[in-house]
Amino acid sequence: MPNPIDTTEWQSLAEHAGAMEAVHLRELFADDPQRAEHLCLNLAGLRVDFSKNRVTADTLSRLTALARAMAIPERIQAMFAGEPINSTENRPVLHVALRDPCGDAAAVATVQQQMATFAKSIRSGARSGHTGEPIRNVINIGIGGSDLGPAMATQALRPFCDRALTVRFVSNVDASDLVEAVRDLEPASTLFIVASKTFTTDETLTNAASARAWITDSLGEAAVADHFAAVSANPERTGAFGIRPENVFEFWDWVGGRYSLCSAIGLPLMVAVGPDHFGAMLQGFNAVDRHFRDTELERNVPALLGLLRIWYGNFLGATTHAVLPYDQYLARFPAYLQQLEMESNGKRTRMDGEAVDYETGAIVWGEPGTNGQHSFYQLLHQGTRLVPADFIAFARSQNPQGEHHDKLFANVVAQGEALAFGRTTDEALAEGIPAELAAHRTFDGNRPSTTIVAEELSPHVLGSLIALYEHSVFVQGAVWGINSFDQWGVELGKSLARTILPELQSGAAAESHDTSTNTLIDWYRANRRGATE
């Protein structure tokens, strides 16, 4: 695989970027009255408007040429064929198999049926705890991909949830997370799902042990089997914990954590929304999967979304990307994408082991509109940094109330327009703004954005939206020649924490680290009991 920066296609884009620096979106729209039509594509219930991006047809042609030079079409087919494209772990990457109704993975179908039976038993009230009281509270204990996906999706699909059930998520090893999650619940009606592929994840097992104590302190040791389930690939450890084999849901090593929502990791979501809505979400995923696999790059929406990230990050100097959902139910979507994108593509080493000599992995962040408009949009509009943005909005609200949704949608459309076209000094003066304030009330514009809209936020649309971003991340990583499916960067800090933990708990002064770390360890030991002594 070539180094992308050495290809003629990369050099062509670098030259083109220099020419595009002076081109304003005002000019691009003036030159092409049909620009919005030409640069708007539909797939799987989504309408994606690329027209407010700082690109021309020539830009997109050069970007797709780079993608072909980096064998993106071949890499796409290799993923769907189950080739071991996770090269550092020698594994296939088959999250797409989890949502393929035509697939031949019998194990996937078996686990999905097991999940559906389990979910229905809770939703119907048939599943009871140790005392015979029906299970009405489900708490998922996980972290990272075992938490962010189902937590985000459960909030996003709140209108489709059974409101008679309480479904919560605990991830942080900070005890406050667990304590607050169970504070108003009764152990007799509460079930925990412990989600850990290896069943060794420290934060998850620490929380699981405390949850176990919460159950046993109230109901006795024998209650564990009735109040715990697990999503794991380690039945020996789940059995030692006290979880019955029929309440263990298999999780395979060819499914990365941040790509695992469609696996048994989605069990709490299925409990909340039911198997039918969960199945509709899988259909949305699969519709985008098929589009990504079968569509030429020029019309391939996830590929174009990923290539635009390459354009801004590697050629126009953008270091961050904002994701701005104009729907309160998607409040956790930017956090979900932070893991998806930054854990996947926050890499400094190519698959051939060589260090990259170009930027990879933008910083992803965001907040729901209109809240963000009253905090960080000032920087987006008049700051000195280029921050490309994705706006996400819907034609219909799940909670129609008077003019609320009209005002919400008016804002998302207005923000995209304002970022793209701005306001000149002459326009400011013509609007009656005093001359001494004109500079302060001028907006340069030419700030790029992509607008993604759908009729409403449904399970199908949520699946489509997530898959859209999954595949855009794949394209970016493949262009950069990095492995988007490992995450070695999370290991070092965790390893050091295992060394530091006994030092925090011992009586000897810390000496084995740098002076700053030693001092922090000593300070903690001197002060951790202060509030109780």
N, C-alpha and C positions, 0 to 999 in steps of 0.2 A: 504494500500500500504506500503510495507516495506521500511525502510531506506536503500538505495542501499549499503551504506558502511557496513551494518551489514550482507549482504548476503554472502554466501560462494563463489558465483561467483565473487564478488568484491575482496574478499580476494585472490582468485585464480589468478585474474589478477594482484594484487599487487605483489604476489610472482613471477609471470611470468615476470613482468616488471623488477625486479631485475636481472633475468637471461638474459633478452634481452639487458640490458645496455651495455654489452660487445660484442654484436653481430653487425657486420658492414654490410651495404648493399652490400659491395663487396662480403662478404661471402655468403649472401643470394642468389645473382645472380649466384655465382660460384657453389653453391650446387644444384641449380635448373635451368638448361638451358632453361626450358620452363616457367620460372616465369612470364615473360611478358604476355604470352598467358593465363596462369592460372588466373592472377589477372587483366585482362582487360575485361570489360563488356560493352555491348551496350544497349542503350534504347533511343527511341524517337528521333533519329537523332544524338545522342551524343555517343561518344566513351570515356569511363572513364578508365584511366590506373592507377590502384592502386599499381603497382608493385614497385614503388620507395618509398613506405612507410616501416617503420621499423616494419614489421609484418611478421609472418609466418602463415601457415594454423592453427597452434595451437592457435596463438593470435586471429585470427578471430573467431575460434570456441569458445574461452572463451568470446569474446565480444558478440557474438550472444547468448550465454548462459546467460550472464547478461541481455541482452535485454529481453529474455523470462522470466527471474526471475522478471523483472520489468513490465511484462505484456504488452510489446510493441505491439505484434500482436493484442491483445484485445483492446488496446488504439487506434490503427489505425482504427479498425472496428467501434469503438464507435464514432470516429470523423466522418466517412463517413455515419454513421447511424443517425447523427444529435443529439446525446446525449449531454447534457450540460457539456462538458468537461472543459469549462471556468468556473471553480468552484467558483471563487470569485465574479463573476458577474452573475452566474447561467444562462449561455447562451450556445447554441450550437456554434460550430466553423465550418461554412459551406462555406468558400471561395471556396471549391472544387465544390460546386453546381453551381457556376458562370460559370464554363467552362465544364459542363456536358451536352452534347447534348441529352442524354437519360434521363435526370432528369425530374421531374414532377413539378418543381417550375415555375408556370405560371407567377408569378411576375417577375422573372428573364428574361424570354423571352419577356415580355411586355416592360421592361425597355431597353433591348438590341435593340428591334425594334425602340423604341423612339429615342435611341441614333443614330441608323443608319439613320433614317429619318432626324434628326437634322444635322448629319455630311454631308450627301449628299447635303442638302440644302446649306451649306456653300461651299462645294467643287465645286458645280455646278455654284455658283454665284447667285443662286436664292434668298438666304437670304440677305436682305438689312437692313441697319440701318435706323435711324430716318429720314434722308434726302433723302433716296432712293438709296444711294451709296451702292454697294455690300460690305458685310463683307469679308475682306481679311486678317484681323489680329485677332488672338484669344490669349488671355492672361489668363492663369489659375492662380487663386489666392487660395493658400492653404498652408499647412505646414505639415511636417512629412509625414505620409502615403498618404495624399492628394496632395502631391507634388513630393516626391522622386520617386515613382513608375512611374507615367506618364512622369515626366521629364527625368528620366533615359531611359525609353523605347523609347521616342520620339527621343532622341539623338542616341540611339542604332540602330534605324530603319530609320535613316536619309535618306539612299538611297531609301527608299520606300515612303518618304513623298512627298506631292505635293509642289514643290518649289515655286509655285505662292502664297502660303499662308505663313504667318508668325505666328508661334505658339511659344509662350514664357511662362515662368513660373516665378511667383513671390511668394516668401515664407517668406523672412526675414522681420521682423517688422522695420528694418532699412529702412528708406524712400529711400535710394539710390537704393535699389533693384527695387522698383516700378518706380522711376524716370527714371532710365536707361532703363527699359523695354518699356516705352512709349515715350522716348525722340524723336525718329524719326518716330513716327506713327501719323496718323490723327484720331481724335475721330470718325469722321463720318464713318470710315471703320473698327472700332475696337469693338470687343465684349469680355467681361470678363466672365469667368466661375468661380463662387465663390464656392469652394469645402469645405464644413464643415458639418459633420454629424448633429451636434446640431445647427449649425448656430450661435454659441456663442464663437467660438475659437477666443481669443483676437487678436492674430497676424493677422489672416485672416480677421476678421471684421474691424480691423484698416486699413489694406490695401484696403479692399473693399470700405470703406467709402471715402478714398482718390481717388480711381479710380472713384467712383461715382461723386465726385466733379470735377474731370478732364472731365468727360463726360458732366455734367450739366453746367459747366462754359462755355463750347463751344456750346452745342446743346440745353440747357434748360432742365428743370426738366422732361418734358414729354418724353425725349429721353431714360430715364433709362430702360423702358420696352423693348426697341428695342436693347439695348446694354449690357444686363446682362442675364445670365443663372445661375443656381445653381445646385449643387449636394448636397442634404441634406435630412434629415429625419424630418425636421421642417418646414412644409409649411406655418405655421402662421408667422414665422419670415421672410421667404423669401418673402412672400406677403407684409409684412410691409416694406421691403426694396424697393419694387416696381417691383419685378420680376413676370412675368406672370406664372400662374400655368402650362401651357404647356411647359414652359422652365425650369421647376424644375424636376430633375431626382432623383428618389428615391434611398435611401441608407439605408441598414438595419443594425440593431444592432448586427446581427450574422456575420457580416463581419468586422474584425479588420482592422484598417487603413493601417497597413503595409502589409496586405494581400488583398488589395482592388483594385489592378490594373485592374482586370477583371470585376469589377463592373462599375457603372457610373463614378467612379473616373477616369476611363480610357477614358472619353469622349474627352479630348483634343488630346489624342493619336489617337483615331478613326478619329477625324477631320483631323489630319495630314496624316495618312496612308490610310484611307478609311476603310469601314466595312469589305471588303474581307480580307485584310491583318490582321486586328484586329481579324477576325474569325480564320485565320490560326494560330495566336498566341494562341488563346484559345485551338485550337486542340493540340498544343504542350504541353500546361499545362495539358490537359486532358489525353494525352498519358502517361505522367509521373505519374499522379494521379492513373491511372488504374494499372500501374506497381507497384506502392507503395502499393496499396491496395491488390493486388492479388499475389504478388511474395514472396516466402519464404525469410527469412532474409538472408540466405547465398548468395543469388543472387540479393538481393534487393539493388539497387544502392544508393538511398537516405539514406536508413537505414545504409548501410556500411559507407557512407560519414559521417553521424552523429556519428556513433560508433567510427570512427577514431578520431574525435574531443574529445570524451570521453577518448580514449586511451592516446592521447598526453597531454590533459589538466589535467587529474586526476591521471595518472600513470607515465608520463615521464616529468612532470613539465613545460610544455609549457603554457605560459600565453597569447600569441597573436597568430593570424593566418593571414597570408598574402594571399590576392586574387589578382592575377596578370594577367589581361587580355591582351593578345597580339593582341589587336584590338582597334584603337583609338575611334571607335564608342561606346565602352564599358567603356569609361573613368569614367562615373558616377556609374558603377556597384559596385565597392567596397563601395562607400558611401551608395548605396541602401542596400547592405548587412549589413552594420554597423547597420542600424536601424532594419532590419529584425532579426538579430541575437542578438544584444546587448539589444534592447528593449524587445525582447521576453525572453531571458534567463539571463539577468542581474538581477538575483533574489537571495535573501538571505533567503527566507522563503519557506518552502515546502508547498504543498497544505494542509497538516494537521495542518498548523500554526506553526510548529516547525522550529527553525533556522537550516539551513544546516550546516554540519560540514565537508564539502568538497567544492572544487572549482566548480563554475558554470560560464558559459558565458565568453568565450575568447574575448579579444579585437581584433576586425576585422579591417583590414586596407589594403591599396594597392594602386597601381598606374599602369597605362598601361605600358607595355613593348614597346619599349626598354627604355623609359624615366627612369623608376625605376632603370635600370641597372647602370645608371650614378649618382644615389643618394644613395639609401639605400641597394643595393645588397652587398656592402662591408660587412655590418653587417650580412646579411644572410649567406655569405660564410665563413667569418673568425671571426665573433663575438662570444661572449661567451654564447649567448642565443639560445635556441632551438626555431626556428620559422617554423613550418610546413607551406607549401605553396600550393596553388592551381594555376596551370597554365591553362589558357583558350586560345585556338588558333583555327584557321580555315585553311582549305586547300586552299581556294580561297578568294581573296580580292574582296570587292565590287568596288575597284578602281585599277585594275591592271595597273601597271606602271613599265616597265622594270624589274629589279631584286628586286624591293622593297619587294615584298611579300616573295620571296625566302629567302632574308636576314632576314626578320622578323621571319619566321618560323625556320630558322637555329638557330636564337638566343634563341627561346623558348626551342627548343630541347637541345641546348648546356647548357642552364642554369639548366635544370633538371638533366642532366648528371653530370655537375660539382658539384651541390649540393649533389648528391647521392654518387659519387665516389671520388671526391676531387683529390688531387695530393700529393703523398707521398714525403718525403725528397729525397729518392733515385731517384724517377722519376724526381724531380726538378733538381738534380745534373746531371742526364743522359741527360737532355735537355740543359745542358750547363750553367745553372744558377750558378753564383759564390757561393762558399761555405758560404761566409759571409752573403749572402742574402737568402740562402736556407730556413731558418726558416720563413722568411717573405713571401716566395713564395710557401709555403706548405699549402695545404687545407685539413683539416681533413675529409671532406665529411660526410657521414652518416646523411645528412640533408634531411628530408623527404619531398616529394611532391606528389601531385596527378595531373595528366595531363588530362584535359578535352578538347577533340577536336570534331569538326564537319566539314562538308564540307564547309559551309559558314554561316555567321550570317544572318539568315532569320527570319521572324516573328515566324515561327513554332519553330525554334531552340531557339529563345529567350524565348518563353514560356516554352519550355522544361528545359532550364537552370535555370530559376527562380523557377519553381516547384521543381527541384532537390534540391535547397537550402532550399526552404520552408519546405520540408519534412525532410531534415536532421536536421533542427532546432527543429522540432517537436520531433524527436527521442531523441535528446540530452535532451530536457526539460523533456520528459517522463522518461528517465533513472534517471534523477536527482530528479524526483518527484516534480517538480515545475510546476506552471501554465505559459505556454509560451504565453498566450493570453490576459493577462492583462498588464497594464503599470502604476501602481500606483506611480512608482518612479518619474514620470514627474510632479506630482501634487504639491509637497511641494514648489519648487522654484517658480512656477507660482502663488501659493497662496501668498507667501511672496511678490512677485512683485506687486500684487494688493494692498498690505498694504503700500509698499514703494512709489508707484507712487504719491499719494496725498502729501506725505511728500516732495518729490522732487519739487512739484509745490507750496508748502505753503511758508510762510515767517518765520515760527518759526524754531529754531534750533532743529535738530533731537536729541531725547533723549531716544527713546523707544527700541533701539537695543543695541548690543554690541558696544564697543568703535570703533572698526574698521568700522563697518557698518555705525554708526552715522557720523564718520569722512568723509567717502566716500559720503554720502548724502549731507553733508554741503559743501564739496569741489565742487560737481557737481553744486549745486545751486549758488555757488559763481562764477563759471567759465562758465556756459552754455551759457550766453549771451555775453561773452567777445568779440567774433568775430564781433558782430554787434553793439556794443556800443562804 
